[in-house]
Amino acid sequence: MLKFIIRFFVILIFNYLILIFSENIDVGQVKYDLEASILLRPYRYNLNVIYLIICITITIATLSVIRFFKPFMEIYLIYYMKINFYFFSSLISISTIYLILRVYGYSRILILGYLLLTSLTLIVTDKIKS
């Protein structure tokens, strides 16, 4: 449980930093979609709430992909390194969520830094007993 909590919050923070430090980030479509939904209509969303929704979605997607492909990881590791597995899991998650939620204008350098830092964090937290 400690491993999950550490991974969740570290990935969440890294995602939030990407959204904060990207100068041309555009999350207007996510805001419009949230405000147009019937259940969430009375609430007006500010950018920080939208950033947190995006970050939580990416974090859950990343951890779910890793959990889903965990049985195949041993086969994958016969040929490749573990950091590649975590790198591609993070890449699939962040790119999928950004496409689905239509987030534009993010810094590609920050995304690359996120992918490297997330991969290293996942390797380090892999040594923690569940």
N, CA, C and O atoms as CSV, one atom per row, in Angstrom:
chain,resi,resn,atom,element,x,y,z
A,1,MET,N,N,0.822,-1.196,0.000
A,1,MET,CA,C,0.000,0.000,0.000
A,1,MET,C,C,0.866,1.260,0.000
A,1,MET,O,O,0.541,2.253,-0.652
A,2,LEU,N,N,1.970,1.202,0.741
A,2,LEU,CA,C,2.886,2.341,0.784
A,2,LEU,C,C,3.480,2.602,-0.596
A,2,LEU,O,O,3.633,3.752,-1.008
A,3,LYS,N,N,3.809,1.541,-1.293
A,3,LYS,CA,C,4.359,1.659,-2.643
A,3,LYS,C,C,3.360,2.341,-3.580
A,3,LYS,O,O,3.738,3.213,-4.362
A,4,PHE,N,N,2.106,1.951,-3.502
A,4,PHE,CA,C,1.062,2.539,-4.338
A,4,PHE,C,C,0.882,4.024,-4.022
A,4,PHE,O,O,0.765,4.843,-4.934
A,5,ILE,N,N,0.859,4.366,-2.759
A,5,ILE,CA,C,0.660,5.762,-2.347
A,5,ILE,C,C,1.814,6.638,-2.821
A,5,ILE,O,O,1.596,7.737,-3.332
A,6,ILE,N,N,3.043,6.149,-2.652
A,6,ILE,CA,C,4.207,6.916,-3.106
A,6,ILE,C,C,4.164,7.105,-4.612
A,6,ILE,O,O,4.368,8.213,-5.108
A,7,ARG,N,N,3.901,6.031,-5.336
A,7,ARG,CA,C,3.821,6.133,-6.800
A,7,ARG,C,C,2.717,7.089,-7.232
A,7,ARG,O,O,2.918,7.913,-8.124
A,8,PHE,N,N,1.567,6.982,-6.609
A,8,PHE,CA,C,0.428,7.818,-6.981
A,8,PHE,C,C,0.765,9.294,-6.825
A,8,PHE,O,O,0.549,10.081,-7.746
A,9,PHE,N,N,1.291,9.672,-5.669
A,9,PHE,CA,C,1.534,11.086,-5.417
A,9,PHE,C,C,2.718,11.631,-6.204
A,9,PHE,O,O,2.689,12.787,-6.624
A,10,VAL,N,N,3.752,10.835,-6.414
A,10,VAL,CA,C,4.896,11.316,-7.191
A,10,VAL,C,C,4.499,11.530,-8.652
A,10,VAL,O,O,4.847,12.552,-9.243
A,11,ILE,N,N,3.774,10.576,-9.237
A,11,ILE,CA,C,3.329,10.742,-10.621
A,11,ILE,C,C,2.355,11.911,-10.730
A,11,ILE,O,O,2.405,12.667,-11.701
A,12,LEU,N,N,1.479,12.067,-9.755
A,12,LEU,CA,C,0.539,13.182,-9.741
A,12,LEU,C,C,1.273,14.523,-9.714
A,12,LEU,O,O,0.913,15.445,-10.446
A,13,ILE,N,N,2.285,14.628,-8.885
A,13,ILE,CA,C,3.059,15.868,-8.783
A,13,ILE,C,C,3.806,16.157,-10.081
A,13,ILE,O,O,3.836,17.299,-10.539
A,14,PHE,N,N,4.409,15.126,-10.677
A,14,PHE,CA,C,5.108,15.326,-11.951
A,14,PHE,C,C,4.146,15.805,-13.040
A,14,PHE,O,O,4.485,16.695,-13.819
A,15,ASN,N,N,2.961,15.223,-13.095
A,15,ASN,CA,C,1.962,15.663,-14.074
A,15,ASN,C,C,1.547,17.108,-13.828
A,15,ASN,O,O,1.435,17.897,-14.766
A,16,TYR,N,N,1.324,17.444,-12.584
A,16,TYR,CA,C,0.903,18.799,-12.241
A,16,TYR,C,C,1.974,19.813,-12.634
A,16,TYR,O,O,1.658,20.906,-13.103
A,17,LEU,N,N,3.238,19.449,-12.441
A,17,LEU,CA,C,4.330,20.350,-12.812
A,17,LEU,C,C,4.370,20.583,-14.321
A,17,LEU,O,O,4.667,21.691,-14.768
A,18,ILE,N,N,4.075,19.553,-15.103
A,18,ILE,CA,C,4.012,19.738,-16.562
A,18,ILE,C,C,2.947,20.762,-16.913
A,18,ILE,O,O,3.192,21.665,-17.713
A,19,LEU,N,N,1.775,20.631,-16.325
A,19,LEU,CA,C,0.681,21.539,-16.648
A,19,LEU,C,C,0.949,22.960,-16.168
A,19,LEU,O,O,0.572,23.922,-16.836
A,20,ILE,N,N,1.590,23.095,-15.026
A,20,ILE,CA,C,1.880,24.422,-14.481
A,20,ILE,C,C,2.958,25.133,-15.296
A,20,ILE,O,O,2.825,26.319,-15.600
A,21,PHE,N,N,4.023,24.415,-15.651
A,21,PHE,CA,C,5.167,25.060,-16.300
A,21,PHE,C,C,5.075,25.132,-17.816
A,21,PHE,O,O,5.922,25.776,-18.437
A,22,SER,N,N,4.094,24.507,-18.437
A,22,SER,CA,C,3.913,24.648,-19.881
A,22,SER,C,C,3.251,25.995,-20.148
A,22,SER,O,O,2.155,26.263,-19.655
A,23,GLU,N,N,3.910,26.827,-20.918
A,23,GLU,CA,C,3.438,28.200,-21.122
A,23,GLU,C,C,2.181,28.275,-21.982
A,23,GLU,O,O,1.315,29.113,-21.730
A,24,ASN,N,N,2.067,27.428,-22.978
A,24,ASN,CA,C,0.961,27.519,-23.932
A,24,ASN,C,C,-0.082,26.429,-23.736
A,24,ASN,O,O,-0.746,26.041,-24.697
A,25,ILE,N,N,-0.239,25.935,-22.539
A,25,ILE,CA,C,-1.168,24.836,-22.278
A,25,ILE,C,C,-2.594,25.306,-22.526
A,25,ILE,O,O,-2.971,26.415,-22.145
A,26,ASP,N,N,-3.376,24.455,-23.165
A,26,ASP,CA,C,-4.757,24.794,-23.480
A,26,ASP,C,C,-5.662,23.662,-23.002
A,26,ASP,O,O,-5.696,22.586,-23.599
A,27,VAL,N,N,-6.389,23.914,-21.927
A,27,VAL,CA,C,-7.320,22.924,-21.378
A,27,VAL,C,C,-8.755,23.436,-21.452
A,27,VAL,O,O,-9.622,23.003,-20.693
A,28,GLY,N,N,-8.989,24.345,-22.359
A,28,GLY,CA,C,-10.315,24.937,-22.499
A,28,GLY,C,C,-11.383,23.932,-22.870
A,28,GLY,O,O,-12.521,24.044,-22.416
A,29,GLN,N,N,-11.034,22.949,-23.690
A,29,GLN,CA,C,-12.013,21.943,-24.100
A,29,GLN,C,C,-12.424,21.066,-22.918
A,29,GLN,O,O,-13.593,20.697,-22.803
A,30,VAL,N,N,-11.487,20.732,-22.048
A,30,VAL,CA,C,-11.817,19.944,-20.857
A,30,VAL,C,C,-12.758,20.742,-19.958
A,30,VAL,O,O,-13.728,20.205,-19.423
A,31,LYS,N,N,-12.461,22.026,-19.800
A,31,LYS,CA,C,-13.318,22.888,-18.984
A,31,LYS,C,C,-14.723,22.978,-19.576
A,31,LYS,O,O,-15.716,22.904,-18.853
A,32,TYR,N,N,-14.794,23.134,-20.874
A,32,TYR,CA,C,-16.092,23.207,-21.542
A,32,TYR,C,C,-16.862,21.898,-21.365
A,32,TYR,O,O,-18.056,21.915,-21.066
A,33,ASP,N,N,-16.185,20.771,-21.547
A,33,ASP,CA,C,-16.848,19.474,-21.407
A,33,ASP,C,C,-17.353,19.247,-19.987
A,33,ASP,O,O,-18.446,18.713,-19.796
A,34,LEU,N,N,-16.567,19.647,-18.988
A,34,LEU,CA,C,-16.990,19.473,-17.596
A,34,LEU,C,C,-18.178,20.372,-17.265
A,34,LEU,O,O,-19.119,19.946,-16.595
A,35,GLU,N,N,-18.131,21.603,-17.733
A,35,GLU,CA,C,-19.219,22.533,-17.439
A,35,GLU,C,C,-20.477,22.213,-18.227
A,35,GLU,O,O,-21.573,22.590,-17.812
A,36,ALA,N,N,-20.345,21.528,-19.350
A,36,ALA,CA,C,-21.505,21.181,-20.168
A,36,ALA,C,C,-22.184,19.892,-19.712
A,36,ALA,O,O,-23.316,19.614,-20.108
A,37,SER,N,N,-21.508,19.115,-18.891
A,37,SER,CA,C,-22.126,17.863,-18.443
A,37,SER,C,C,-23.295,18.162,-17.500
A,37,SER,O,O,-23.267,19.146,-16.760
A,38,ILE,N,N,-24.287,17.334,-17.533
A,38,ILE,CA,C,-25.521,17.564,-16.778
A,38,ILE,C,C,-25.281,17.484,-15.275
A,38,ILE,O,O,-25.811,18.298,-14.520
A,39,LEU,N,N,-24.490,16.516,-14.837
A,39,LEU,CA,C,-24.280,16.322,-13.406
A,39,LEU,C,C,-23.397,17.392,-12.786
A,39,LEU,O,O,-23.560,17.727,-11.613
A,40,LEU,N,N,-22.468,17.929,-13.559
A,40,LEU,CA,C,-21.491,18.861,-13.001
A,40,LEU,C,C,-21.739,20.306,-13.410
A,40,LEU,O,O,-20.859,21.150,-13.243
A,41,ARG,N,N,-22.899,20.603,-13.932
A,41,ARG,CA,C,-23.197,21.925,-14.472
A,41,ARG,C,C,-23.144,23.058,-13.444
A,41,ARG,O,O,-22.626,24.125,-13.775
A,42,PRO,N,N,-23.646,22.892,-12.226
A,42,PRO,CA,C,-23.695,24.059,-11.335
A,42,PRO,C,C,-22.322,24.569,-10.891
A,42,PRO,O,O,-22.210,25.703,-10.424
A,43,TYR,N,N,-21.296,23.763,-11.028
A,43,TYR,CA,C,-19.981,24.145,-10.525
A,43,TYR,C,C,-19.146,24.756,-11.641
A,43,TYR,O,O,-19.062,24.191,-12.732
A,44,ARG,N,N,-18.537,25.887,-11.384
A,44,ARG,CA,C,-17.610,26.517,-12.326
A,44,ARG,C,C,-16.198,26.091,-11.952
A,44,ARG,O,O,-15.772,26.251,-10.808
A,45,TYR,N,N,-15.488,25.555,-12.913
A,45,TYR,CA,C,-14.161,25.013,-12.654
A,45,TYR,C,C,-13.089,26.056,-12.923
A,45,TYR,O,O,-13.113,26.743,-13.944
A,46,ASN,N,N,-12.139,26.167,-11.983
A,46,ASN,CA,C,-10.967,26.986,-12.256
A,46,ASN,C,C,-9.857,26.073,-12.784
A,46,ASN,O,O,-10.015,24.852,-12.807
A,47,LEU,N,N,-8.757,26.652,-13.200
A,47,LEU,CA,C,-7.702,25.870,-13.842
A,47,LEU,C,C,-7.082,24.826,-12.928
A,47,LEU,O,O,-6.741,23.737,-13.389
A,48,ASN,N,N,-6.928,25.128,-11.650
A,48,ASN,CA,C,-6.305,24.167,-10.746
A,48,ASN,C,C,-7.138,22.896,-10.597
A,48,ASN,O,O,-6.583,21.801,-10.517
A,49,VAL,N,N,-8.453,23.029,-10.560
A,49,VAL,CA,C,-9.326,21.855,-10.470
A,49,VAL,C,C,-9.220,21.035,-11.752
A,49,VAL,O,O,-9.176,19.806,-11.700
A,50,ILE,N,N,-9.180,21.702,-12.893
A,50,ILE,CA,C,-9.053,20.997,-14.165
A,50,ILE,C,C,-7.695,20.304,-14.243
A,50,ILE,O,O,-7.609,19.160,-14.691
A,51,TYR,N,N,-6.637,20.984,-13.811
A,51,TYR,CA,C,-5.307,20.365,-13.800
A,51,TYR,C,C,-5.303,19.120,-12.918
A,51,TYR,O,O,-4.727,18.097,-13.288
A,52,LEU,N,N,-5.942,19.202,-11.756
A,52,LEU,CA,C,-5.986,18.029,-10.870
A,52,LEU,C,C,-6.778,16.882,-11.480
A,52,LEU,O,O,-6.402,15.720,-11.323
A,53,ILE,N,N,-7.860,17.187,-12.167
A,53,ILE,CA,C,-8.640,16.131,-12.826
A,53,ILE,C,C,-7.790,15.434,-13.890
A,53,ILE,O,O,-7.790,14.207,-13.987
A,54,ILE,N,N,-7.072,16.222,-14.680
A,54,ILE,CA,C,-6.196,15.653,-15.712
A,54,ILE,C,C,-5.086,14.821,-15.070
A,54,ILE,O,O,-4.799,13.713,-15.522
A,55,CYS,N,N,-4.465,15.351,-14.025
A,55,CYS,CA,C,-3.358,14.653,-13.370
A,55,CYS,C,C,-3.808,13.343,-12.728
A,55,CYS,O,O,-3.119,12.329,-12.833
A,56,ILE,N,N,-4.940,13.365,-12.076
A,56,ILE,CA,C,-5.448,12.139,-11.449
A,56,ILE,C,C,-5.793,11.098,-12.508
A,56,ILE,O,O,-5.546,9.908,-12.315
A,57,THR,N,N,-6.357,11.540,-13.613
A,57,THR,CA,C,-6.689,10.613,-14.694
A,57,THR,C,C,-5.429,9.970,-15.275
A,57,THR,O,O,-5.404,8.761,-15.508
A,58,ILE,N,N,-4.394,10.762,-15.506
A,58,ILE,CA,C,-3.143,10.225,-16.042
A,58,ILE,C,C,-2.494,9.282,-15.046
A,58,ILE,O,O,-1.981,8.232,-15.431
A,59,THR,N,N,-2.509,9.643,-13.771
A,59,THR,CA,C,-1.902,8.799,-12.747
A,59,THR,C,C,-2.605,7.451,-12.646
A,59,THR,O,O,-1.950,6.411,-12.581
A,60,ILE,N,N,-3.915,7.467,-12.632
A,60,ILE,CA,C,-4.676,6.210,-12.566
A,60,ILE,C,C,-4.431,5.372,-13.822
A,60,ILE,O,O,-4.297,4.151,-13.740
A,61,ALA,N,N,-4.373,6.024,-14.974
A,61,ALA,CA,C,-4.114,5.288,-16.215
A,61,ALA,C,C,-2.723,4.663,-16.203
A,61,ALA,O,O,-2.560,3.513,-16.611
A,62,THR,N,N,-1.723,5.403,-15.743
A,62,THR,CA,C,-0.360,4.872,-15.694
A,62,THR,C,C,-0.266,3.666,-14.771
A,62,THR,O,O,0.290,2.634,-15.145
A,63,LEU,N,N,-0.802,3.795,-13.578
A,63,LEU,CA,C,-0.735,2.687,-12.627
A,63,LEU,C,C,-1.573,1.495,-13.082
A,63,LEU,O,O,-1.227,0.349,-12.793
A,64,SER,N,N,-2.659,1.752,-13.781
A,64,SER,CA,C,-3.480,0.658,-14.299
A,64,SER,C,C,-2.769,-0.100,-15.417
A,64,SER,O,O,-2.817,-1.329,-15.469
A,65,VAL,N,N,-2.113,0.637,-16.306
A,65,VAL,CA,C,-1.365,-0.013,-17.393
A,65,VAL,C,C,-0.242,-0.873,-16.824
A,65,VAL,O,O,-0.024,-1.998,-17.274
A,66,ILE,N,N,0.463,-0.344,-15.842
A,66,ILE,CA,C,1.545,-1.114,-15.220
A,66,ILE,C,C,0.990,-2.355,-14.545
A,66,ILE,O,O,1.564,-3.438,-14.670
A,67,ARG,N,N,-0.103,-2.214,-13.843
A,67,ARG,CA,C,-0.724,-3.365,-13.165
A,67,ARG,C,C,-1.230,-4.401,-14.165
A,67,ARG,O,O,-1.085,-5.603,-13.945
A,68,PHE,N,N,-1.822,-3.937,-15.259
A,68,PHE,CA,C,-2.366,-4.847,-16.265
A,68,PHE,C,C,-1.260,-5.635,-16.967
A,68,PHE,O,O,-1.408,-6.832,-17.215
A,69,PHE,N,N,-0.158,-4.965,-17.285
A,69,PHE,CA,C,0.923,-5.625,-18.017
A,69,PHE,C,C,1.983,-6.252,-17.121
A,69,PHE,O,O,2.988,-6.754,-17.625
A,70,LYS,N,N,1.786,-6.238,-15.822
A,70,LYS,CA,C,2.753,-6.815,-14.889
A,70,LYS,C,C,3.075,-8.285,-15.191
A,70,LYS,O,O,4.248,-8.655,-15.134
A,71,PRO,N,N,2.092,-9.143,-15.510
A,71,PRO,CA,C,2.442,-10.537,-15.828
A,71,PRO,C,C,3.324,-10.681,-17.070
A,71,PRO,O,O,4.095,-11.635,-17.176
A,72,PHE,N,N,3.216,-9.753,-17.994
A,72,PHE,CA,C,4.003,-9.823,-19.216
A,72,PHE,C,C,5.375,-9.186,-19.066
A,72,PHE,O,O,6.224,-9.300,-19.950
A,73,MET,N,N,5.585,-8.513,-17.939
A,73,MET,CA,C,6.842,-7.800,-17.738
A,73,MET,C,C,8.028,-8.750,-17.690
A,73,MET,O,O,9.090,-8.428,-18.221
A,74,GLU,N,N,7.875,-9.892,-17.079
A,74,GLU,CA,C,8.989,-10.830,-16.975
A,74,GLU,C,C,9.424,-11.317,-18.350
A,74,GLU,O,O,10.620,-11.464,-18.606
A,75,ILE,N,N,8.483,-11.565,-19.223
A,75,ILE,CA,C,8.818,-11.978,-20.579
A,75,ILE,C,C,9.503,-10.831,-21.314
A,75,ILE,O,O,10.474,-11.037,-22.043
A,76,TYR,N,N,8.990,-9.630,-21.113
A,76,TYR,CA,C,9.558,-8.450,-21.761
A,76,TYR,C,C,10.982,-8.202,-21.285
A,76,TYR,O,O,11.836,-7.794,-22.071
A,77,LEU,N,N,11.245,-8.446,-20.001
A,77,LEU,CA,C,12.560,-8.163,-19.431
A,77,LEU,C,C,13.639,-9.122,-19.912
A,77,LEU,O,O,14.828,-8.845,-19.753
A,78,ILE,N,N,13.243,-10.237,-20.494
A,78,ILE,CA,C,14.241,-11.148,-21.039
A,78,ILE,C,C,15.008,-10.455,-22.162
A,78,ILE,O,O,16.200,-10.700,-22.346
A,79,TYR,N,N,14.336,-9.603,-22.903
A,79,TYR,CA,C,14.941,-8.958,-24.061
A,79,TYR,C,C,15.282,-7.487,-23.850
A,79,TYR,O,O,16.191,-6.972,-24.501
A,80,TYR,N,N,14.593,-6.820,-22.983
A,80,TYR,CA,C,14.781,-5.377,-22.828
A,80,TYR,C,C,14.943,-5.018,-21.352
A,80,TYR,O,O,14.845,-5.874,-20.473
A,81,MET,N,N,15.192,-3.743,-21.104
A,81,MET,CA,C,15.386,-3.277,-19.735
A,81,MET,C,C,14.058,-2.888,-19.089
A,81,MET,O,O,13.083,-2.583,-19.776
A,82,LYS,N,N,14.040,-2.904,-17.765
A,82,LYS,CA,C,12.839,-2.558,-17.015
A,82,LYS,C,C,12.466,-1.087,-17.198
A,82,LYS,O,O,11.284,-0.744,-17.195
A,83,ILE,N,N,13.447,-0.229,-17.355
A,83,ILE,CA,C,13.147,1.198,-17.526
A,83,ILE,C,C,12.353,1.427,-18.811
A,83,ILE,O,O,11.520,2.332,-18.869
A,84,ASN,N,N,12.602,0.625,-19.830
A,84,ASN,CA,C,11.821,0.753,-21.070
A,84,ASN,C,C,10.353,0.422,-20.831
A,84,ASN,O,O,9.467,1.080,-21.375
A,85,PHE,N,N,10.100,-0.590,-20.023
A,85,PHE,CA,C,8.725,-0.968,-19.704
A,85,PHE,C,C,7.988,0.174,-19.028
A,85,PHE,O,O,6.865,0.506,-19.408
A,86,TYR,N,N,8.618,0.779,-18.024
A,86,TYR,CA,C,7.990,1.891,-17.317
A,86,TYR,C,C,7.889,3.129,-18.206
A,86,TYR,O,O,6.907,3.867,-18.125
A,87,PHE,N,N,8.881,3.359,-19.043
A,87,PHE,CA,C,8.863,4.496,-19.958
A,87,PHE,C,C,7.683,4.388,-20.926
A,87,PHE,O,O,6.936,5.349,-21.111
A,88,PHE,N,N,7.523,3.225,-21.536
A,88,PHE,CA,C,6.432,3.051,-22.492
A,88,PHE,C,C,5.065,3.027,-21.813
A,88,PHE,O,O,4.082,3.478,-22.400
A,89,SER,N,N,4.986,2.515,-20.603
A,89,SER,CA,C,3.720,2.557,-19.868
A,89,SER,C,C,3.311,3.995,-19.582
A,89,SER,O,O,2.143,4.355,-19.735
A,90,SER,N,N,4.260,4.806,-19.171
A,90,SER,CA,C,3.978,6.223,-18.909
A,90,SER,C,C,3.651,6.969,-20.193
A,90,SER,O,O,2.764,7.823,-20.214
A,91,LEU,N,N,4.363,6.648,-21.253
A,91,LEU,CA,C,4.115,7.302,-22.535
A,91,LEU,C,C,2.720,6.986,-23.069
A,91,LEU,O,O,2.018,7.873,-23.554
A,92,ILE,N,N,2.329,5.730,-22.978
A,92,ILE,CA,C,0.985,5.339,-23.430
A,92,ILE,C,C,-0.081,6.066,-22.619
A,92,ILE,O,O,-1.058,6.566,-23.177
A,93,SER,N,N,0.103,6.124,-21.328
A,93,SER,CA,C,-0.903,6.743,-20.464
A,93,SER,C,C,-1.042,8.239,-20.714
A,93,SER,O,O,-2.149,8.744,-20.897
A,94,ILE,N,N,0.075,8.939,-20.720
A,94,ILE,CA,C,-0.013,10.399,-20.860
A,94,ILE,C,C,-0.498,10.785,-22.246
A,94,ILE,O,O,-1.291,11.717,-22.382
A,95,SER,N,N,-0.039,10.091,-23.276
A,95,SER,CA,C,-0.476,10.457,-24.625
A,95,SER,C,C,-1.952,10.131,-24.834
A,95,SER,O,O,-2.667,10.887,-25.492
A,96,THR,N,N,-2.408,9.018,-24.283
A,96,THR,CA,C,-3.816,8.660,-24.424
A,96,THR,C,C,-4.720,9.671,-23.732
A,96,THR,O,O,-5.709,10.119,-24.312
A,97,ILE,N,N,-4.396,10.025,-22.522
A,97,ILE,CA,C,-5.242,10.964,-21.767
A,97,ILE,C,C,-5.203,12.348,-22.402
A,97,ILE,O,O,-6.238,13.010,-22.480
A,98,TYR,N,N,-4.043,12.801,-22.857
A,98,TYR,CA,C,-3.970,14.109,-23.513
A,98,TYR,C,C,-4.786,14.120,-24.800
A,98,TYR,O,O,-5.402,15.133,-25.131
A,99,LEU,N,N,-4.797,13.006,-25.530
A,99,LEU,CA,C,-5.607,12.946,-26.748
A,99,LEU,C,C,-7.097,12.905,-26.431
A,99,LEU,O,O,-7.888,13.603,-27.065
A,100,ILE,N,N,-7.476,12.093,-25.456
A,100,ILE,CA,C,-8.896,11.968,-25.114
A,100,ILE,C,C,-9.448,13.280,-24.567
A,100,ILE,O,O,-10.539,13.704,-24.946
A,101,LEU,N,N,-8.702,13.916,-23.684
A,101,LEU,CA,C,-9.174,15.155,-23.069
A,101,LEU,C,C,-8.871,16.393,-23.913
A,101,LEU,O,O,-9.276,17.498,-23.552
A,102,ARG,N,N,-8.180,16.228,-25.007
A,102,ARG,CA,C,-7.821,17.299,-25.931
A,102,ARG,C,C,-7.052,18.414,-25.239
A,102,ARG,O,O,-7.449,19.580,-25.262
A,103,VAL,N,N,-5.945,18.025,-24.625
A,103,VAL,CA,C,-5.039,18.976,-23.988
A,103,VAL,C,C,-3.959,19.318,-25.001
A,103,VAL,O,O,-3.285,18.430,-25.524
A,104,TYR,N,N,-3.796,20.615,-25.279
A,104,TYR,CA,C,-2.837,21.055,-26.283
A,104,TYR,C,C,-1.879,22.067,-25.683
A,104,TYR,O,O,-2.162,22.664,-24.644
A,105,GLY,N,N,-0.743,22.256,-26.341
A,105,GLY,CA,C,0.194,23.300,-25.968
A,105,GLY,C,C,1.159,22.939,-24.863
A,105,GLY,O,O,1.795,23.826,-24.294
A,106,TYR,N,N,1.287,21.671,-24.542
A,106,TYR,CA,C,2.208,21.266,-23.486
A,106,TYR,C,C,3.639,21.301,-24.020
A,106,TYR,O,O,3.866,21.196,-25.225
A,107,SER,N,N,4.586,21.447,-23.119
A,107,SER,CA,C,6.002,21.497,-23.474
A,107,SER,C,C,6.529,20.081,-23.689
A,107,SER,O,O,6.427,19.229,-22.806
A,108,ARG,N,N,7.082,19.846,-24.850
A,108,ARG,CA,C,7.596,18.506,-25.145
A,108,ARG,C,C,8.837,18.173,-24.327
A,108,ARG,O,O,9.072,17.008,-24.004
A,109,ILE,N,N,9.622,19.172,-23.993
A,109,ILE,CA,C,10.791,18.947,-23.134
A,109,ILE,C,C,10.333,18.511,-21.747
A,109,ILE,O,O,10.914,17.601,-21.156
A,110,LEU,N,N,9.290,19.158,-21.226
A,110,LEU,CA,C,8.760,18.761,-19.916
A,110,LEU,C,C,8.165,17.359,-19.961
A,110,LEU,O,O,8.276,16.612,-18.989
A,111,ILE,N,N,7.532,16.989,-21.076
A,111,ILE,CA,C,6.983,15.631,-21.218
A,111,ILE,C,C,8.119,14.614,-21.191
A,111,ILE,O,O,8.011,13.583,-20.527
A,112,LEU,N,N,9.202,14.894,-21.904
A,112,LEU,CA,C,10.344,13.981,-21.909
A,112,LEU,C,C,10.948,13.858,-20.514
A,112,LEU,O,O,11.288,12.762,-20.070
A,113,GLY,N,N,11.078,14.995,-19.825
A,113,GLY,CA,C,11.564,14.960,-18.446
A,113,GLY,C,C,10.628,14.179,-17.537
A,113,GLY,O,O,11.076,13.431,-16.667
A,114,TYR,N,N,9.318,14.356,-17.742
A,114,TYR,CA,C,8.325,13.607,-16.969
A,114,TYR,C,C,8.485,12.104,-17.190
A,114,TYR,O,O,8.474,11.322,-16.239
A,115,LEU,N,N,8.634,11.714,-18.445
A,115,LEU,CA,C,8.758,10.287,-18.757
A,115,LEU,C,C,10.007,9.682,-18.116
A,115,LEU,O,O,9.955,8.574,-17.581
A,116,LEU,N,N,11.112,10.393,-18.166
A,116,LEU,CA,C,12.346,9.893,-17.554
A,116,LEU,C,C,12.237,9.841,-16.028
A,116,LEU,O,O,12.603,8.843,-15.408
A,117,LEU,N,N,11.729,10.922,-15.430
A,117,LEU,CA,C,11.608,10.954,-13.971
A,117,LEU,C,C,10.596,9.930,-13.463
A,117,LEU,O,O,10.818,9.295,-12.432
A,118,THR,N,N,9.495,9.768,-14.176
A,118,THR,CA,C,8.502,8.783,-13.774
A,118,THR,C,C,9.067,7.370,-13.868
A,118,THR,O,O,8.843,6.544,-12.983
A,119,SER,N,N,9.799,7.096,-14.947
A,119,SER,CA,C,10.404,5.769,-15.101
A,119,SER,C,C,11.392,5.482,-13.984
A,119,SER,O,O,11.397,4.390,-13.416
A,120,LEU,N,N,12.222,6.458,-13.670
A,120,LEU,CA,C,13.191,6.271,-12.578
A,120,LEU,C,C,12.490,6.109,-11.234
A,120,LEU,O,O,12.899,5.286,-10.415
A,121,THR,N,N,11.440,6.886,-11.004
A,121,THR,CA,C,10.686,6.777,-9.752
A,121,THR,C,C,10.039,5.405,-9.624
A,121,THR,O,O,10.046,4.811,-8.546
A,122,LEU,N,N,9.480,4.900,-10.719
A,122,LEU,CA,C,8.842,3.588,-10.678
A,122,LEU,C,C,9.865,2.486,-10.422
A,122,LEU,O,O,9.558,1.506,-9.742
A,123,ILE,N,N,11.064,2.630,-10.951
A,123,ILE,CA,C,12.120,1.635,-10.684
A,123,ILE,C,C,12.535,1.689,-9.224
A,123,ILE,O,O,12.709,0.652,-8.585
A,124,VAL,N,N,12.696,2.902,-8.694
A,124,VAL,CA,C,13.110,3.045,-7.286
A,124,VAL,C,C,12.014,2.512,-6.352
A,124,VAL,O,O,12.315,1.813,-5.385
A,125,THR,N,N,10.756,2.836,-6.633
A,125,THR,CA,C,9.684,2.373,-5.756
A,125,THR,C,C,9.382,0.890,-5.959
A,125,THR,O,O,8.681,0.285,-5.148
A,126,ASP,N,N,9.898,0.310,-7.018
A,126,ASP,CA,C,9.721,-1.125,-7.239
A,126,ASP,C,C,10.448,-1.944,-6.168
A,126,ASP,O,O,10.104,-3.098,-5.915
A,127,LYS,N,N,11.443,-1.337,-5.552
A,127,LYS,CA,C,12.211,-2.033,-4.506
A,127,LYS,C,C,11.499,-2.039,-3.162
A,127,LYS,O,O,11.889,-2.778,-2.258
A,128,ILE,N,N,10.448,-1.212,-3.020
A,128,ILE,CA,C,9.662,-1.168,-1.786
A,128,ILE,C,C,8.749,-2.384,-1.753
A,128,ILE,O,O,8.102,-2.718,-2.745
A,129,LYS,N,N,8.706,-3.027,-0.625
A,129,LYS,CA,C,7.795,-4.182,-0.467
A,129,LYS,C,C,6.355,-3.689,-0.405
A,129,LYS,O,O,6.067,-2.658,0.203
A,130,SER,N,N,5.466,-4.425,-1.030
A,130,SER,CA,C,4.058,-3.992,-1.095
A,130,SER,C,C,3.465,-3.949,0.256
A,130,SER,O,O,2.291,-3.609,0.405
